[in-house]
Amino acid sequence: MDREFYAREYPNYKAMRKRAGMDKNRLKLHLMPPSGWMNDPNGLCQFQGVYHIYFQYTPFLAGWGLKLWGHYTTRDWIHFQEEEPFLFPDCPWDRDGVYSGSAFVKDGELHYFYTGNVKLTDRAYDYVMEGREQNTIHVKSRDGMETGEKQLVLTHKDYPEDMSKHVRDPKIFCQNGVYYMLLGARNGKDEGCVLLFWSRDLEHWSYFDRIVSKEPFGYMWECPDLFELGGRAFLLACPQGLPKGEHCRQNVYQCGYFPIELDLEHREYHLGEFAELDKGFDFYAAQSFEDDRGRRILLGWMGMPDADYDRDPTVEWDWIHAMALPRVLSCFDGKLIQQPLEEMRELRKNKREALIRDFGIQKTEDCCFEMRIVFEEQTQAMALWLREDVSLSYQGEILTLSLGESGYGRKSRTVRLKGLRNLTIFSDTSSIEIFLNDGEEVMTTRVFSQSLRQNVWFADPVLDGKAVFYELQGLNVQWRDDL
């Protein structure tokens, strides 16, 4: 596929991009598609000083359609360049979509692994145990822009016999000179797990083992990722099919992690208790990577598949979904802590600082702000209005995020906290991200207010503490005009 293909097959593509750019809900602090549908972040890496953010992308439809990989680059997380799409479904192994995958840097070369989707249509299938191919494909690049030939490295005949046709989302790590590939999977008994393959050269792969929970935990684990941080190992995954809890697992699917003890030499794995990365409405398919500063950076999709509130008004403007803010991970007491990337401070302007009791009403013209609240002592009760019909309250160790009509079906999410010491809020035109207790918990949501002129205020300002409020300028994204 090339520019001539776009012009020939999708004559309305430029009109879609123009229309999308006119929507008042276009985000200023987040990466989003120029038009069409964006979902999972893919192939995250830093190579020769450049960060590469690839993502599943349907450019020509603001809905589920044929997937390719879109592409942004940046050196500083403030200035971004939209690059030409990177991977296309252009071979028999991925004819029905370039699905999720990852990047691995070795000897000055980038190795990409992704799932090629093939959906059979010659007769009726259940598309769980039959009717689908999910092929693992390898492709190399010397610059992150141009690719070599695609190499088929794994098919269903290479997966264990008890697997369903849902095996996908490869992620690579290296230990003691051996390369390991994680694949999210669903077995024939509708139990989620992670498959492990190994290789000496990144080209020839053999089955190694599987990682499972002691008791069945959902029917499918998507988007696996494994890394060490603070002397501990963590397995990221997106389990599907978990029962809802009172203050946990409130979304249709979850995105989180298991602390894990693993001994690859003896093939022993012990999973700790699963913890969600985000307790809000819109966060899924997170992927992490380490940059040249040694930071473990996490990027997630600001969306939720199959949610009953997935009817965002942006569809009328020919686009939908975005990436959440990039987060830096750290480990404290065996738990992952998430904090906004420090580069976001470069977007600050017009600082306002006051005691909570003197805070008053802060007016915003475009909803783009960062707010940091620090209580002198752990507060036992708080009520804060972030917009006319969006509130954040804390009472009886339960913090509640509530949305009205601007939630478009998003109503309420809760999280249990033993105490509330501080919170940091990032508000964009159509999103809110809340970091609680220095990133102990996070809540992310899309929100679509009728007017972007909104007020922020404490419902009960008789609290001891301080609030710092910054207006934020937007990211600098250079859009292509030659596609």
N, C-alpha and C positions, 0 to 999 in steps of 0.2 A: 504494500500500500504506500502511496506517495501523494504529493499535492494534487497531481492530475486525477488520482482516484477520488480525493475529497471533492474536487470540482465537478467530476462526472457523476458520482453516485449520490452526493449530498449537496445539491445546489443551494439549499437553505442554511447551510452550516454557518456562513458568515452572518446571516440574518439572526440566527439563534444566538450567536456570541454577542451581537449588538443588543439584542433584546435582553439577554441576561444581565448585561452591564448596566441596564437602566433600573433594575429592581432596587428599591430602598433597603431591602434585606441583605444585599450583598455585604459580606463581612469585610472588615478592615484590618483585623488582627490575625486572621486565619487564612490558610491556603484553601482554595475552593476550585471547582472546575470552571473554566471559561464559559462552558455551557455543558448541558447533559448531566450525567450521573457520575459521582465520585464515591468510591468506597475504599476498601482496605489499603493502608499504606504497605508498600512492597519495596524490596531491594534497598532498604535504608543503609546508607554507608557514607563514609568520608573517604575521598580518594584524591591524592595530590592536592590537598587543601580545600577541595570542593565537596560540599555536602550534596548528595543526590537523594531526592525524595521521589520515588516512583509510586504509582497508585493505580488500582483498578479503575477503569474509566470507560464510560459509554458516551462518546462525544455528541452523538446525534439524537439522543433521546433522554429526557429527564425521568427515566424509569429503567426497570431491569431490561437489559439488552446485551448485545454482543460485547464482550469485554476485551479491552486491550490495556496496555500500561501507559498512562500519562507520565509526565516527567517535569519536575522543577529542580533547579539548582540554586545554591546560595553559598556564600563564604562566611556570612555573618548573621544569618537568621533574620535579617531586617530587609535586605535587598535580595529579591528573587528574580530568576529568569524562567519564563515558561519555555521549555524546550520542545522539540518535535516529539510526538509519541514514540515510545521506545520499542515495545514489543507488540506485534500484531498477530491475530489468529490466521496464519497464512500457510499452515502445513497440515497434513492429515492428523497429526497428533494433538493439535489444539484448535481444530476447525471451529469449535463452538465456544471458544473463549480462552483467553490468556488469564488464568486464575492466579491466586496469590503465590508469592514466593519471596526469595531473599537474595542477598548478595554476599559474597565472601571474597576478600582481597588476599591475593597470594602472588608474591614475586612480581609486583608491578602490573598485575593483571586482575581484572574483575571477573568473577565467576558467578553467574546467575542461575538459580534453580527455581523452577516454577511448575505449577500444575497446568497441564494442557487438558481442557475439558472437551469431551466428545459425547454427544447425546444421540443415541440411536433412535430412529423414527420408523423403522420398517414394520413394526408391529407395536402392540400395547405392552408397556413395561411398567414396573413399579418404581424404577429408577433408584432403588435402594440396593437390592440384591442382583439386579440385572438392568441392562439397557443403558449403561453409562461406562465410559472409559475416563479414568483420571490418571493421565500419564505424567511422569516426572521428567522434565526436560531441562537440559543444561545448555547454556550459551555463554560465550566469553566476549569480553570487550577490553580494549586497551585504553579507553577514554571515558567510558560510561555513556557514550553517545551512539557509536556505531557498534554493531554486533557481528560476530562470525556466524557460522552455520549452527543450526540447532542440532543437538544431539539427544536422542531418546535414551535415557539411562535406566528407567524403571517403568514397568507396566504392571497390570494386575497379576500377571503370572509370577511376578517377583514378590508380591505381597503374600503374607500368610493365607492359607486356604480358607480360614474362618472369617476373613474380612468381608465386609459389604463392598459395594462399589464406591464408597465414600472414603477415599484416602487422599489427602491433599495438604498443601501449604508447607513445602519443605523449608527447613531452616538448618544451617550448617554451624557446627562448632568443632574445634580441634582440641584434642587432649593427648599429650605424650606422643605427638607426631602422627596420630591417627585422626582422620576426619570422620565425623559422625553426622548423619542426617536425621533430623526429626521429621516425622510426618503425622499430622493429625488424622485420627481414624475412628471408624465405627465398625464394630464387629457384627457378625450375623445374629447375635443375641441382643442387638441394640444397646451395646455397652461401649462407652467412649474409652479411648486409650491413645497412647503415642507409640508409634513404631520407630525403631532405631535401625539404621543401616550404617555400614562402615566402608571406608575406602582409604587406599594409600595414595591415590593420585587425583581425586576429585572427578574421575571419569568412570571408573569401574566400581560398582557398589554391590555389596552383599548384605543380606538380612542379618541383623545382629541380635535383636531382642525387642521386647515391648515393655513399656512402663504403664502400669495399671494401678488403680486405687484398690485398697483392701476390700472395700465394698463397691459395687457399681455406682458410678457418679455421673449420671447423664448418659445419653445415647450416642453423643458425638463430641470429640474434643477438636476444635478448630484452632488454627494459628498457634502452634506450639513454638516455644522459644526457651532456651536454657542458657543460663549464664551464672557466673560467680560474682558476688559483691559483698564486701565486708567480711570475707572469710566464710560466707555461706553460699549455697547454691539454691537457685530458684527456677522453677519450671512454670513459665507462663502458658496459659491455655484459655480457650473459650468453650466451656462446657455447654452443651445444649440439652434441654430436657430435665432440668433440676426443678424440684418443687419450690414454690415461693415461701419465703420466711417472713416473719413479722417486720423485721428491720433489715433484711438482707435478701438477696436473690429476688428483687422486686421486678426486674425486667424479664422479658420473654427468654433471653439468653444472657449468660454471664461472661464477664471478661476479668480474669484475675490470675492468681498464681498459687502454687504449692511450694512451700519450703521443701527441699528435697535433699536427702542424703543418698549419694550414688557411688557405687564402687564398680566401675566399668570392667575392671579386670575380673571380678568375680560375678558380674552381672547381678548385683544386688541394688535395690532401689527402695527407699522408704519415703513416702510422701507425708508431709505434715498437713495441717488443716488448711483447706482452701480459703483464700481471702480475695475479695473483690478489689479491683483497682479503682473503681469508680462507683459511687452509690447514686449517681444521677440517672437521667433518662437516656442519654446519648453518648455512649462510649463503648467501642467494640474493636476487635481485630487488632489489638495493640502489637507493635513490634519494636524491639530495642536494638541498639548497636552502640559500640564504644567509639568515641572520636579520639583524635590525636592528643587531646588534653586528658585522656583517661576517664572522661565522663560517660556514664551509661545513660543514653538519651532514649526516651520512650516517646513514641508518636502513635496516637490512636485515631480511629475513624470516629468522627462526631456524628454517629448515626446508630441505628439499631435495626437489624434485619427482622422482618416479620412482626414488627411492633404494631399494635392496633392504633397508634397515634401517628403513623408514618404517612401523613397527608399534608405535608408542608406547603404553604402557599407559594413557595418559590417555583414549584412545578409550572405554574402559570407563566413564569418568566423563563422557562426552558433551562432550568438548572435545579440541582438538589444536592445537599450534603456538603461536608467540608471535613478538614482535619482539625482535631483538638489542638490546643497549644502544646508545643513540645515541652516535655518534663524531664528533669534530671532525677535519676533514682539514687537513693542511698539506703543503707541498711541500719536500722536501730533496733536492738533487742529482738533480732530475728524477723523483723517486719520491714517491708519495703516502704520507704518514705518518698513522696513525690513533691517536687517543688518546681515552680515555673523556671524555664531557662533564663539565666541571668541577663542574656542579651535583650530580653523584653524591656529592661529598664531604659534602654535607649529610646523607647517610644514615649516616655513620660514628658509631660509639660504641665505648666500651671498647677503647681503643688498647693494644696490647702491642708492645713493641719490644725486640729483643735481637740480639746477634751470632748469626750462623748456628750457631756451635759451641755456643751456649747456648740455642738456640731451643726445644729439647725438643719435646714433643707438645702441639699446640694442639687442644683439644676444641671441637666445635661442636654445638649442639643442633638447628639447623635448616639447616645447610650454608650459611648466608648470611654471606659474609665478603669482604673485600678484603685482598689480601696483596701487599706490595711488597717485592721482593728486589733488592738492589744489591750486586754483587760488587766487591771492591776492585780486582781486575784481571779482565780477560776470562777467565772460567773455561773450562777445557777439558773438564770432566766434572761432571755433577750428576745427582742422582736425588732426586725429591720426590714423596711420596705425597699426593695431594689428597683421596682417599677410600680406603676399604678395597680397592677394585679399580680405582682410577683413578690412574695415575702419569704423571709428566712426567720425561723423562730427556734428557741431552745428552751425546753422545760422538762424537768424530771429526767435528765440525762438523754433526752431524745431531741435531736435537731431535725427540723422539718423544712423542706423546700416546697412551697406551694405556688401553683400557677393557676391563673384564671383562663379566660378565653384566649389570651395570647399564647397559651401552651399548645393550642390546637390538639387537644386530647390528652396532653400531659397534665396531670393533676397534682400528685403529691409523691414525694420520695422522702424517706427518713433514714437516719443513721444514729446508732447508739454511741454516745461519747460519755465517758466518766466525768469529764469536765471540759469546759470550753475556755481555752487560754487566749486564742487568737484566731483570726481568719483573714484570708486574703481573697479578694473577689476581682475577677477580670470580667468586665462586661463589654460585649461587642454589640453591633446593631441587632443581631438575631441569635445571640448565644450568651450564656453565663457559665463561668467556671469558678468554683468555690473550693479553696484549699483550707482545710480545717486543722488547727493545732500543728502548724508548720508542715503540713502535708501528710499528717497521719491518716486522714481521709480526704477524698475529693468527690465533688458532685458536679456533673456537667449536664447542661440542658440546652436545647434550642428553644428560642422564644421569639414570637413574632408580634410585636406591639403595633397597634394601629398608627401611633405616632412615635417618632424617635425622640421627641422632646419629653423627657421623663424626669422625675424627681427621686432622690434617695434620702431617706430619713429614718431615724429611730422612732419606733412607736412609743417607747418609754425611755427617754434620754437620761433618766436618773441612774446612770451606771458609772462606775469608776474605771476610767481607762482613756485611751487616746485613739483617735482616728486620723489617718492620713489619706488624702484623696488626690489622685492625679488624673487629669485628662490625658488621653492617649492619642497619639497620631497613628496613622495606619502603616502597615507594611508597604514597602515599595516593590511592586510586582511589575516587571516588564512583560507585557503580553505580546505575543507574536501577531503580526498582521499579514503574514505571508502564507497562512495555511488555507 
